[in-house]
Amino acid sequence: MPRPISRGSGSSWPPDVTDRPARSDGATLPVQHTERITMKNDTLNALIVRHGENLLHRSGWPETVGVTQVAPDEVPGWLSVCGVLSADELLTLTTRLCQTEMGGRAHLLTASAQRLAGTPARLHLYPAQSYPRPEALPDCTCISLPYAREWLTKNECDDLLAFLKDFTDRVCEIVRQDAHRLAAAMVPSARPRLMEKRFGDWRLVADEYDHENWLDSEDGALLDQVLDGVLVRDARFCPVLLTLVNESREEIEAAGVMTDLLRFPGEPVRRWFDRRVLRDVLNEVRNTDPIGD
């Protein structure tokens, strides 16, 4: 499976480089550039929304139905489902979802949806309008079937709505749980060191780094690759800081960041290493110190 193209940050000093890298003897090296740059990134949010919509659409919900985040800063991974289905779309959906239902309930649900087919009835899903946000995830999505009582009994209508609501609740709960795995894959692990190579007085180090990725909602195919990589294949999606250290000077000479990069368990460094970032790092050293040691 192809992986997302990693987008190197270039040869400029990476933002938020405030920690002092360790020397080989355990001491620390001075960091000359400590400017902090605040950046806004929505990769995690884009992954969460994409995951929720993928689960819905693969289950048979039409493309007109989507999800929205409830409060991403407070409860990342909480979604509400929104959209409108015509009576004919409702019949198609109910028939599809009932394929996994056992017993007579599937027949009753399908029969109810069939009686609505061709009528102006519409199924509405929308976020709960409450402040503060609902305390429970199932309360974040509202579902209604206005005017359906003209063709269905109250019990038939309630049963059909409960069946559909239960399905959306299960999808939202799956996304909520998977959001924790996605977030964990995007931040440094307990053992961030990925590579260390020495060339005379030079040391090249690659570490997982607390930095932003740059995928957004427009990168649909790449988001799908990340979701498959992290949730199915246990991949990491944390940016990597590449640092070139001159140990004779006890200085970091250059650094760059590899972003939008999937790393799978057990694969060699060469499979994920972005040589464009390495070239940028080396060019920075040449440009800032053309004479060299």
Secondary structure as UniProt FT lines:
FT   TURN            15..16
FT   TURN            24..25
FT   HELIX           43..59
FT   TURN            63..64
FT   STRAND          66..69
FT   TURN            72..74
FT   TURN            76..77
FT   STRAND          79..86
FT   HELIX           87..97
FT   HELIX           98..100
FT   TURN            103..104
FT   HELIX           105..116
FT   TURN            117..118
FT   STRAND          122..127
FT   HELIX           137..140
FT   STRAND          141..144
FT   TURN            146..147
FT   HELIX           148..150
FT   HELIX           154..185
FT   STRAND          193..199
FT   TURN            200..201
FT   STRAND          202..208
FT   TURN            217..218
FT   HELIX           220..231
FT   TURN            232..233
FT   STRAND          240..246
FT   TURN            247..250
FT   STRAND          251..258
FT   TURN            265..266
FT   HELIX           269..272
FT   HELIX           275..288
//
